[in-house]
């Protein structure tokens, strides 16, 4: 992302070499210049946009942009575009940030407070299709008293507000006279981050070049290519073929690289859970007894041991055990409890049919369980749930589909889903389980509603007092465990395979969303290659 002519030439040469080599990190472009300074990393997910206002770089991870704050290797907040952590008033409703001097966007224009104001106002603009708007409903206004000062005024004291300031900042001038939803910027962005975009080929790769003028220091390498490979098995094959310097792989696939010369396997702790989303409108799953039976029938420990190769732990709720807000009473038998499952079904009048499948009122205890076909782990989890449920008389039909096919069916069919955050319990859970978001796409797709859970989630975000927040999230977790709109299965360790020539890898606890930048390569700008 250098602003110099020579770096632009280098970026073009590197991109061309990678195109010829199928993303091989060992490519040598014409002229004999080695591309060894470029890293190629592979992931399954690809963003829909590269605009932070439209939800690119969740919680600040982007490689292209910076927020006012960032997270270090321990996920602690540190200043980024702000020269120090923003200050919070005594009543918790005014937050003031002072910008660093001399920060410039990739097009060499200076960062000003007005860019910060524009970014947050764009998120709040109802004409802009930002899924982040509900994350900022506490924000009454954002103003710039001068070119280097930003003042946020809150409607109420929102405890984790500083964490919301990791949102990547965009240049206001890039959107003059444009519809943010359709702007060219969304595919060709300009940020302040350690890398700038050279090209984006949907379904293939995102090519980034180093920003030699980066305020945080020139990156230690010349660029990064993020390869988008949805299929786990293909990603593993290409990693073994030497095309990637690092790739995220399902635990079983990553285990195949253990002990292999030239590779190291990284198992990274996360707050990322997998579970079965149960739509309340489904005539079978709407019955609490069936949900209780499912919850008791699954053998979580067997999933961790067999499917994850030990890279994870049983899950019973959306707040990870490592969180200070975790409620210790929300737990269960990590192994299957068929007696409890059978008792729940018997008590509710679900009787065994001739084929062993439970029946009530002429309806079988049967449902479809969807999963994204390219995700090998979710497929294995779906098959495990199917086998466990059958043992107690519940018939599950697993179905691997594309996301396009899954999305319109989430209100009626169950789905193996993944979510989770190590940051604050308000993140994710407020929208995933709040009644106000019922049926809004991937926000509460099963249309779960509970006045008790709603109040607890609202109390958790409305109060700054840690004790009040802890009590609120305890209530939320207990209610969720009672209602069971999800059957939580496992927390994962994200597994990556990295070439042994890579230096500078620094794992940190990861959220569910980790494709482009909130991954093992969150600090790729510091990576180098061993000689």
C-alpha positions, -999 to +999 in steps of 0.1 A: +000+000+000+029+022-006+020+055-021+052+055-041+054+045-078+078+017-072+056+000-047+026+003-071+047-015-097+057-042-072+020-048-063+010-052-099+039-076-105+030-097-074-006-098-084+002-109-119+025-136-107-001-149-082-027-150-110-004-172-131+005-195-102-029-201-088-021-181-057+012-199-051+033-180-025+065-192-042+057-176-075+085-157-093+073-130-116+090-122-149+122-103-144+134-126-116+121-105-087+112-129-059+077-126-045+087-142-012+077-110+006+041-117-001+020-140+021-009-160+008-035-171+033-067-191+027-101-190+043-136-202+036-156-170+040-157-140+016-171-106+025-200-091+005-184-057+007-152-040+017-169-011+034-169-011+072-201+009+073-218-020+056-203-045+081-169-053+066-143-062+092-165-070+122-152-055+154-124-038+136-106-067+119-100-057+083-063-052+074-074-023+052-089+001+078-083+013+113-107+022+141-102+047+168-092+017+189-078-017+182-072-049+201-038-063+211-027-100+214-047-103+246-078-087+230-073-056+253-082-023+238-053-001+227-053+033+209-053+032+171-065+063+152-071+078+186-038+090+201-049+075+235-080+056+246-110+079+244-122+094+277-156+087+292-175+113+313-186+105+349-222+098+338-210+075+310-228+094+283-201+115+267-170+099+251-143+121+236-115+109+213-084+128+201-070+118+167-034+110+160-015+137+141-003+130+105-025+099+097-033+097+060-056+076+039-042+054+011-049+081-014-026+104+007-054+126+019-054+134+057-076+118+082-098+143+100-125+142+127-151+148+100-142+114+085-150+097+119-183+117+121-193+106+086-185+070+093-207+068+124-235+089+109-236+067+078-241+036+101-270+054+118-286+067+085-317+046+079-311+049+041-279+030+045-282-008+046-259-013+076-265-042+099-244-024+125-271+002+132-287-017+161-252-020+176-252+017+180-287+025+191-273+040+222-255+067+201-275+100+201-250+121+181-214+123+170-197+157+164-163+172+156-156+204+176-123+206+157-103+187+131-088+164+156-115+159+182-146+136+181-174+137+207-199+109+210-231+116+230-249+085+242-286+081+250-276+060+280-245+048+296-235+018+275-207-001+292-189-016+262-191+015+240-153+019+237-152-015+221-176-002+194-150+023+184-130-004+167-152+003+136-130+011+106-130+047+095-138+057+059-130+090+041-161+112+039-150+127+006-152+093-011-190+093-007-199+128-018-229+126-040-230+088-038-254+062-024-233+044+003-251+012-005-240+012-042-207+032-040-177+020-060-159+023-027-175-009-015-154-029-039-124-005-042-120+010-007-096+035+007-085+031+043-057+041+067-046+005+075-014-014+069-026-027+035-044-012+005-065-030-020-049-039-053-077-061-066-106-082-056-117-111-077-150-124-062-149-161-055-112-162-058-090-137-040-084-103-024-049-089-032-034-064-008-002-044-010+018-029+018+011+006+029+047+019+033+034+051+049+013+034+075+011+054+107+018+023+127+050+015+109+058+000+075+046-036+072+073-063+074+063-078+041+053-065+007+017-077+007-010-103+014-033-124-008-064-137+009-076-167-011-113-176-008-118-213-010-152-224+004-146-262+003-126-275+032-112-304+014-100-284-016-085-258+007-065-287+024-054-301-009-041-267-021-024-261+012-005-294+008+003-285-027+022-255-014-001-228-027-007-211+007+015-199+035-014-204+060-049-218+058-078-224+082-089-260+081-114-282+099-097-300+129-096-334+112-081-320+081-055-299+100-045-330+120-033-346+088-005-320+088+007-329+123+042-342+121+045-333+084+078-317+075+074-280+066+042-273+085+030-264+119-006-267+132-020-239+153-050-246+175-063-213+186-088-208+215-121-191+206-155-180+218-169-196+186-197-221+192-217-244+170-252-254+177-286-264+162-309-234+157-345-246+163-372-225+146-401-219+169-426-220+140-418-256+131-447-278+143-423-304+159-395-281+172-420-256+186-427-283+213-404-276+243-404-314+251-388-322+217-362-295+222-355-308+257-351-343+243-328-332+216-307-312+241-304-344+263-298-368+234-266-352+219-233-365+230-212-333+231-181-350+245-181-375+217-183-346+192-153-329+208-132-360+210-142-375+176-151-347+153-129-320+167-100-342+176-100-326+211-098-291+196-128-277+216-151-282+245-188-290+251-211-260+248-243-252+268-249-216+260-237-185+240-214-170+267-181-189+267-168-204+300-138-181+298-160-150+300-164-131+333-202-131+325-205-169+322-232-183+345-218-215+360-252-231+366-259-232+329-243-266+321-253-302+317-241-337+310-214-335+283-223-370+273-258-381+260-286-386+286-311-408+267-331-415+299-338-377+303-346-374+266-370-404+268-387-390+299-393-356+283-409-372+253-430-396+273-443-369+296-454-348+266-473-376+249-448-385+222-452-423+219-430-447+199-444-456+165-440-489+147-407-477+132-394-465+165-400-428+156-421-409+182-456-398+172-480-373+187-514-364+173-506-383+141-474-363+135-439-378+136-411-363+157-392-355+126-375-325+111-349-314+085-315-302+097-297-280+072-260-273+070-237-255+045-226-283+022-190-270+018-184-270+056-171-304+065-173-299+103-209-287+102-218-317+081-202-341+106-220-323+135-253-326+116-247-364+111-238-368+148-270-350+159-290-372+135-276-404+149-280-393+186-316-382+180-326-414+164-316-433+195-345-415+214-370-417+186-365-384+168-360-386+131-336-359+117-330-356+080-297-338+074-295-317+042-264-300+028-272-269+009-258-236-004-263-205+018-287-191-009-308-222-004-306-222+033-315-186+040-352-187+030-359-218+050-345-208+083-379-199+097-391-235+093-361-258+092-333-263+118-298-253+109-263-260+122-251-224+130-220-208+144-216-176+163-198-162+194-176-134+206-148-131+232-155-094+237-188-086+254-220-106+258-240-078+243-223-084+210-241-111+190-265-122+217-286-090+217-296-095+181-294-133+179-319-138+207-338-105+210-375-106+201-372-073+182-350-091+156-371-122+152-370-135+116-346-108+104-323-130+083-294-143+105-306-122+134-328-145+155-337-167+124-358-191+146-380-162+159-373-169+195-393-146+218-390-142+256-399-111+276-375-123+303-346-127+279-354-094+262-353-075+295-321-092+306-304-084+273-316-048+275-305-044+312-271-058+302-265-030+276-283-002+295-261-004+327-225+004+332-224-012+367-205-046+363-225-062+390-258-053+374-246-065+341-234-098+355-268-104+371-286-095+339-266-119+317-270-146+343-308-142+340-305-143+302-284-175+302-308-193+326-338-183+305-322-195+273-313-228+290-349-232+300-364-223+266-338-241+245-342-222+212-308-237+203-291-269+212-256-257+218-230-284+209-194-273+210-170-245+214-142-247+188-106-242+187-099-227+153-073-248+136-048-235+111-019-250+091+011-227+086+043-232+067+072-236+090+090-208+072+065-182+085+077-161+115+056-137+136+025-158+141+007-146+173-026-164+182-052-146+202-087-157+213-109-154+183-146-147+176-168-166+152-163-140+125-127-144+115-124-148+078-103-120+063-086-104+093-099-116+127-080-148+121-045-161+129-032-135+104-047-105+123-011-092+127+001-104+093+017-070+087+044-081+112+050-115+096+082-124+079+096-155+062+125-174+076+155-177+054 
